[in-house]
Amino acid sequence: MRHAIMRSMVVVLLAQQAALASQGGRAGPEIPISLDGDAVVVPLRIQGSSKVLRFVVDTGAEITIIDKRTAKALGLSPGSDIELETVGGETTIPTVELKALQIGSYEATAVRAASYDLSGLTTAMDSPVDGVLGIDVLSRFRFTINYGRKTMFISATNTPSPVQGVRVPLTQGSGGYLVPVTLNGDSDVDLLLDTGTNMTQLPWNVWQSVIKTWQPRKLLKGVISSGQDAGHSYLARLDSLQMGNLRIDSPVVRFVLPASTGTFAEPEAPGLLGSDVLRHFIVTIDIPRSQLFLAPASDFHEDPLEFSSIGIQFLKKDKQLFVVGVWEGSPADELHIQRGDQILEIQATPVADLSGARIEQLLRGPKGTAVELKLRRGNRLAVLKVPRRELL
């Protein structure tokens, strides 16, 4: 299941203060977006170029990032270095100056962006990515994301505009902006607003607090998470998650064991509020005024088969499909499917002919039904009929 593959975007510890010279002027029209693994991808142009680039809208990143190949193609010269904290640890990378960055009719100027290799993000999302829009840019305007209509609307902060929905306050933390959330009706926590991750995630200290008064009915072990090996990340279904007076029943969250490096190595690192929760709403984010507005989305429908599957995570690269995770106790685990196995065909269809979304659809299905996989492990081939099961 692709939703639990490494998808969380890089989080920067050292935020760079970009000039506040963004002059978008009036509010622009709605901007068409795409949703790749629930991440919002917006088209934009840089330096007046006619080439349309694809940037992920990521409130969990403190600084805007441009793929180093895209920066080279645009002729951007590297400048001073910064320390970048990713889910895998800290690294030093150069920055480049984006004199003009245009999103729809809104233009941001003097953006200092990190130049970083985003090929891993492109692979994980199964679609090309040129960059990541961080809060250094996103804090310059108010914006609304409509997941159902696949549109984004931007308005300048000095433009009065009525906003519908329940107001939820944002507070600034060390890694971004925090949202007050109540779990299971009695556990109050602050989660980092992270439009760039596709699954809400709890660090170990928060999870320990939650299970003091409540126990999950079932856990899924062996989940591959950003910067975590199999066995260090789990999935569980809560009773509820509430923001303001808006409640989501039976949400699935990920929690991670204590980590020694990366984003969750800090003892007080907050959890992540991801797009799996946000997509229930029409979301307006107003970072300059430290507020979030949530209006229930009438066109949102929960997928009843989201966790009715065979229990694998996959990665498609160069038209090849590999198993990257097998959940303990799942049908795939019971049939000894292993991490590293190559899937050649699903239901007798070559995987090269299937998109990531279609693969996900084929692996899901009503419990008791089965999916046929043709696998390669080393020099051995096998065809297995793997039953689907309700895993959470």
C-alpha positions as CSV (number, residue, x, y, z in Angstrom):
1,M,0.0,0.0,0.0
2,R,1.6,3.1,-1.2
3,H,0.3,5.5,1.5
4,A,2.9,4.3,4.0
5,I,5.9,4.5,1.7
6,M,8.6,7.0,2.4
7,R,6.9,10.2,1.5
8,S,7.4,12.8,4.2
9,M,9.2,15.8,2.8
10,V,12.5,17.1,4.2
11,V,12.2,19.3,7.3
12,V,14.7,22.1,7.7
13,L,16.0,23.0,11.2
14,L,17.7,26.2,10.1
15,A,15.1,28.4,8.6
16,Q,16.3,31.2,6.3
17,Q,14.4,34.5,6.5
18,A,13.5,35.4,2.9
19,A,12.8,39.0,2.0
20,L,9.2,40.0,2.6
21,A,9.1,41.7,-0.8
22,S,6.4,39.4,-2.2
23,Q,3.9,41.6,-3.9
24,G,1.2,39.4,-5.3
25,G,-1.2,42.3,-5.3
26,R,-4.8,41.2,-5.8
27,A,-6.1,37.7,-5.2
28,G,-5.7,35.5,-8.3
29,P,-8.0,32.9,-9.8
30,E,-8.0,29.3,-8.7
31,I,-5.0,27.3,-9.6
32,P,-5.3,23.7,-10.8
33,I,-3.3,21.3,-8.7
34,S,-2.5,17.6,-8.8
35,L,-2.6,15.2,-5.8
36,D,0.2,12.7,-6.0
37,G,-0.1,10.4,-3.1
38,D,-2.3,13.0,-1.4
39,A,0.6,15.6,-1.6
40,V,-0.5,18.9,-3.3
41,V,1.6,19.7,-6.3
42,V,1.2,23.2,-7.8
43,P,2.5,24.4,-11.1
44,L,4.7,27.5,-11.1
45,R,7.3,29.4,-13.0
46,I,10.7,30.7,-12.0
47,Q,12.7,33.8,-13.2
48,G,10.1,34.4,-15.9
49,S,10.8,31.1,-17.6
50,S,8.1,29.7,-19.8
51,K,8.8,26.2,-18.4
52,V,6.1,25.1,-15.9
53,L,7.6,23.4,-12.9
54,R,6.0,21.1,-10.3
55,F,6.4,22.0,-6.7
56,V,5.0,20.2,-3.6
57,V,3.1,22.5,-1.2
58,D,4.8,21.5,2.1
59,T,4.0,23.4,5.3
60,G,6.3,21.0,7.1
61,A,9.4,22.4,5.4
62,E,10.9,25.6,6.7
63,I,12.6,26.6,3.5
64,T,11.8,26.2,-0.1
65,I,13.8,23.6,-2.0
66,I,14.6,23.3,-5.7
67,D,15.9,20.1,-7.3
68,K,19.5,20.6,-8.1
69,R,19.0,19.4,-11.7
70,T,16.2,22.0,-12.2
71,A,18.4,24.7,-10.7
72,K,21.2,23.8,-13.1
73,A,18.8,23.8,-16.1
74,L,17.7,27.3,-15.1
75,G,21.3,28.5,-14.8
76,L,21.1,29.2,-11.1
77,S,24.5,29.6,-9.4
78,P,25.0,28.0,-6.0
79,G,25.4,30.4,-3.1
80,S,26.2,30.0,0.6
81,D,25.6,26.6,2.4
82,I,23.0,25.8,5.0
83,E,22.5,22.9,7.4
84,L,19.5,20.8,6.3
85,E,17.9,18.4,8.7
86,T,16.1,15.6,6.8
87,V,14.4,12.5,8.2
88,G,17.7,10.7,7.7
89,G,19.9,13.2,9.5
90,E,21.7,16.5,9.0
91,T,23.5,17.4,5.8
92,T,25.1,20.6,4.4
93,I,23.8,21.8,1.0
94,P,24.1,25.0,-1.1
95,T,21.4,27.6,-1.7
96,V,20.3,29.5,-4.8
97,E,18.4,32.8,-5.2
98,L,15.1,32.8,-7.0
99,K,14.6,36.3,-8.0
100,A,11.0,35.7,-9.0
101,L,8.7,32.8,-8.3
102,Q,5.2,32.9,-9.9
103,I,2.3,30.8,-8.7
104,G,-0.8,31.7,-10.7
105,S,-1.0,35.5,-10.7
106,Y,0.9,35.7,-7.4
107,E,4.6,36.5,-7.5
108,A,7.1,36.0,-4.7
109,T,10.5,37.7,-5.0
110,A,13.9,37.2,-3.4
111,V,13.4,33.6,-2.4
112,R,16.5,31.9,-1.1
113,A,16.0,28.2,-1.8
114,A,18.0,25.1,-0.9
115,S,19.4,23.2,-3.9
116,Y,18.9,19.5,-3.1
117,D,18.6,16.2,-4.9
118,L,14.9,15.4,-5.0
119,S,15.2,12.3,-7.1
120,G,14.1,10.1,-4.2
121,L,11.0,12.2,-3.7
122,T,10.2,11.9,-7.5
123,T,10.6,8.1,-7.2
124,A,8.4,7.8,-4.1
125,M,5.7,10.0,-5.5
126,D,5.8,8.2,-8.9
127,S,5.8,11.6,-10.6
128,P,8.3,14.3,-11.4
129,V,9.0,16.9,-8.7
130,D,11.0,20.1,-9.3
131,G,10.9,21.5,-5.8
132,V,9.1,21.9,-2.5
133,L,7.4,25.2,-1.4
134,G,8.3,25.7,2.3
135,I,6.8,28.1,4.8
136,D,9.3,30.8,4.0
137,V,7.1,31.3,0.8
138,L,3.8,30.0,2.1
139,S,3.8,32.4,5.0
140,R,3.6,35.3,2.5
141,F,0.0,34.8,1.6
142,R,-3.3,33.1,2.6
143,F,-4.1,30.0,0.6
144,T,-7.0,27.5,0.3
145,I,-6.6,23.9,-0.8
146,N,-9.7,22.1,-2.1
147,Y,-8.7,18.5,-2.3
148,G,-11.9,17.4,-3.9
149,R,-11.9,20.0,-6.8
150,K,-8.0,19.8,-7.0
151,T,-7.6,23.5,-6.9
152,M,-5.7,26.1,-4.8
153,F,-6.6,29.7,-4.3
154,I,-4.1,32.4,-3.2
155,S,-4.9,35.8,-1.8
156,A,-2.5,38.5,-0.5
157,T,-2.4,38.9,3.2
158,N,-3.6,42.5,2.9
159,T,-6.7,41.5,0.9
160,P,-9.8,41.1,3.0
161,S,-11.6,37.9,2.1
162,P,-14.4,36.0,3.9
163,V,-13.2,32.5,5.0
164,Q,-15.6,29.7,5.7
165,G,-15.0,27.0,8.2
166,V,-14.0,26.4,11.8
167,R,-11.1,28.5,13.0
168,V,-8.2,26.6,14.6
169,P,-5.3,28.6,16.0
170,L,-1.7,27.9,14.9
171,T,1.2,28.3,17.1
172,Q,4.8,28.6,15.9
173,G,7.1,25.8,17.0
174,S,10.8,25.0,16.3
175,G,9.9,23.1,13.1
176,G,6.9,24.9,11.8
177,Y,3.3,25.6,12.8
178,L,1.5,23.5,15.4
179,V,-2.2,22.6,15.4
180,P,-4.0,21.7,18.7
181,V,-5.6,18.2,18.3
182,T,-7.5,16.0,20.7
183,L,-7.0,12.2,20.3
184,N,-9.6,9.7,21.5
185,G,-11.5,12.5,23.2
186,D,-9.0,13.0,26.1
187,S,-5.4,13.3,24.8
188,D,-4.6,16.9,23.8
189,V,-1.5,17.2,21.6
190,D,0.1,19.7,19.2
191,L,0.8,18.3,15.8
192,L,2.9,20.0,13.1
193,L,0.8,21.1,10.2
194,D,2.4,19.1,7.3
195,T,0.7,19.2,3.9
196,G,3.7,17.4,2.5
197,T,3.2,14.1,4.3
198,N,0.4,11.7,3.4
199,M,-0.1,10.1,6.8
200,T,-0.6,11.6,10.3
201,Q,2.3,10.5,12.5
202,L,2.9,10.4,16.2
203,P,6.3,10.3,17.9
204,W,6.9,7.8,20.6
205,N,6.3,10.1,23.6
206,V,2.9,11.1,22.3
207,W,1.9,7.5,21.6
208,Q,2.9,6.6,25.1
209,S,0.7,9.3,26.5
210,V,-2.2,8.1,24.4
211,I,-2.1,4.5,25.5
212,K,-2.0,5.4,29.2
213,T,-5.8,5.5,29.0
214,W,-6.6,3.6,25.8
215,Q,-5.4,0.5,24.0
216,P,-5.6,-0.1,20.2
217,R,-7.6,-3.1,19.0
218,K,-4.9,-4.0,16.4
219,L,-1.4,-2.9,15.4
220,L,0.3,-3.3,12.0
221,K,4.0,-3.8,12.5
222,G,6.6,-3.8,9.7
223,V,5.5,-0.5,8.2
224,I,8.2,1.4,6.3
225,S,8.2,5.0,7.3
226,S,10.5,8.0,6.4
227,G,13.9,7.4,7.9
228,Q,12.8,4.3,9.8
229,D,13.6,0.7,9.2
230,A,10.8,-2.0,9.1
231,G,9.8,-2.8,12.7
232,H,10.3,0.8,13.9
233,S,7.0,2.1,12.6
234,Y,3.5,0.9,13.2
235,L,-0.1,1.7,12.1
236,A,-3.0,1.9,14.5
237,R,-6.6,3.0,14.3
238,L,-7.7,5.6,16.9
239,D,-11.2,6.1,18.2
240,S,-11.3,9.7,17.1
241,L,-9.3,12.8,16.2
242,Q,-10.8,16.3,16.8
243,M,-9.8,19.8,15.8
244,G,-12.1,22.5,17.3
245,N,-15.6,21.0,17.1
246,L,-14.7,18.9,14.0
247,R,-14.3,15.2,14.7
248,I,-13.0,12.4,12.5
249,D,-14.0,8.9,13.7
250,S,-11.6,5.9,13.5
251,P,-8.6,7.6,11.8
252,V,-5.5,5.6,11.1
253,V,-2.2,7.1,12.4
254,R,1.4,6.0,12.2
255,F,3.6,6.0,15.3
256,V,7.3,5.4,15.5
257,L,9.7,4.0,18.0
258,P,12.4,6.2,19.5
259,A,15.0,7.3,16.8
260,S,18.6,8.2,17.3
261,T,18.9,10.4,14.1
262,G,16.6,12.5,11.9
263,T,13.5,14.4,12.5
264,F,12.1,12.3,15.3
265,A,15.4,12.0,17.3
266,E,14.5,15.0,19.4
267,P,12.7,14.0,22.6
268,E,10.1,16.7,22.2
269,A,9.6,16.4,18.4
270,P,6.0,17.0,17.6
271,G,3.9,14.6,15.5
272,L,2.7,15.4,12.0
273,L,-0.8,16.3,10.9
274,G,-0.8,15.0,7.3
275,S,-3.0,15.2,4.2
276,D,-4.9,12.0,5.2
277,V,-6.7,14.1,7.8
278,L,-6.6,17.5,5.9
279,R,-8.3,16.0,2.8
280,H,-11.5,15.6,4.8
281,F,-11.8,19.4,4.6
282,I,-11.5,22.5,2.4
283,V,-8.4,23.9,4.1
284,T,-7.5,27.6,4.4
285,I,-4.0,28.2,5.8
286,D,-3.2,31.8,7.0
287,I,0.2,31.6,8.5
288,P,0.7,35.4,8.8
289,R,-2.3,35.5,11.1
290,S,-1.6,32.2,12.7
291,Q,-4.8,30.5,11.9
292,L,-6.2,27.5,10.1
293,F,-9.8,27.3,8.8
294,L,-11.5,23.9,8.1
295,A,-14.7,23.4,6.3
296,P,-16.0,19.9,5.8
297,A,-15.7,18.8,2.2
298,S,-19.0,17.5,0.9
299,D,-17.2,15.5,-1.9
300,F,-14.9,13.6,0.5
301,H,-15.7,9.9,0.7
302,E,-13.7,7.5,2.8
303,D,-12.3,4.5,0.9
304,P,-13.7,1.4,2.7
305,L,-11.0,-0.8,1.1
306,E,-8.0,1.4,2.1
307,F,-6.8,-1.2,4.5
308,S,-8.4,-4.3,2.9
309,S,-5.3,-5.6,1.1
310,I,-2.5,-8.2,1.1
311,G,-0.2,-6.2,3.3
312,I,2.7,-5.0,1.3
313,Q,4.3,-1.6,0.5
314,F,5.8,-1.1,-2.9
315,L,8.0,1.2,-4.9
316,K,7.9,1.6,-8.7
317,K,11.0,2.7,-10.4
318,D,11.9,2.7,-14.1
319,K,8.8,0.6,-14.8
320,Q,9.9,-2.0,-12.3
321,L,8.0,-2.8,-9.1
322,F,9.6,-3.9,-5.9
323,V,8.3,-4.9,-2.4
324,V,9.8,-2.5,0.1
325,G,7.8,-3.6,3.1
326,V,5.7,-6.5,4.3
327,W,3.4,-6.1,7.3
328,E,3.7,-8.7,10.0
329,G,0.8,-11.2,10.2
330,S,-0.6,-10.0,6.8
331,P,-1.5,-12.5,4.0
332,A,1.7,-11.5,2.2
333,D,3.8,-12.2,5.3
334,E,2.1,-15.6,5.7
335,L,3.0,-16.5,2.1
336,H,6.6,-15.5,2.8
337,I,6.7,-12.6,0.4
338,Q,9.8,-10.6,1.3
339,R,11.2,-7.1,1.0
340,G,13.2,-6.9,-2.2
341,D,11.0,-9.3,-4.2
342,Q,10.2,-8.0,-7.7
343,I,6.6,-8.0,-8.8
344,L,6.4,-8.7,-12.6
345,E,2.7,-9.0,-13.1
346,I,-0.5,-8.3,-11.2
347,Q,-3.6,-10.2,-12.3
348,A,-1.6,-11.3,-15.4
349,T,-0.9,-7.6,-16.4
350,P,2.7,-6.5,-16.6
351,V,3.5,-3.9,-14.0
352,A,5.2,-1.7,-16.6
353,D,1.7,-1.0,-18.0
354,L,0.2,0.0,-14.6
355,S,0.4,3.3,-12.8
356,G,1.1,3.5,-9.1
357,A,-2.6,4.4,-8.4
358,R,-3.8,1.4,-10.5
359,I,-1.4,-1.0,-8.7
360,E,-2.8,0.2,-5.4
361,Q,-6.4,-0.4,-6.6
362,L,-5.5,-3.9,-7.7
363,L,-3.9,-4.9,-4.4
364,R,-7.0,-3.7,-2.5
365,G,-10.3,-5.5,-2.5
366,P,-13.0,-7.1,-0.4
367,K,-11.7,-9.4,2.3
368,G,-11.7,-13.0,1.1
369,T,-10.9,-12.2,-2.5
370,A,-7.4,-12.8,-3.9
371,V,-5.0,-11.1,-6.2
372,E,-2.6,-13.0,-8.4
373,L,1.1,-11.9,-8.4
374,K,4.0,-13.1,-10.5
375,L,7.2,-12.6,-8.4
376,R,10.9,-12.8,-9.1
377,R,13.4,-13.5,-6.3
378,G,16.9,-13.8,-7.6
379,N,16.6,-16.3,-10.4
380,R,13.4,-17.9,-9.2
381,L,9.9,-17.1,-10.5
382,A,6.7,-17.8,-8.6
383,V,3.0,-17.1,-9.2
384,L,1.0,-16.7,-6.0
385,K,-2.7,-16.1,-5.3
386,V,-2.6,-13.8,-2.2
387,P,-5.9,-13.3,-0.3
388,R,-6.9,-9.9,0.8
389,R,-7.8,-9.2,4.4
390,E,-9.1,-6.3,6.5
391,L,-5.8,-5.4,8.2
392,L,-7.0,-2.5,10.5
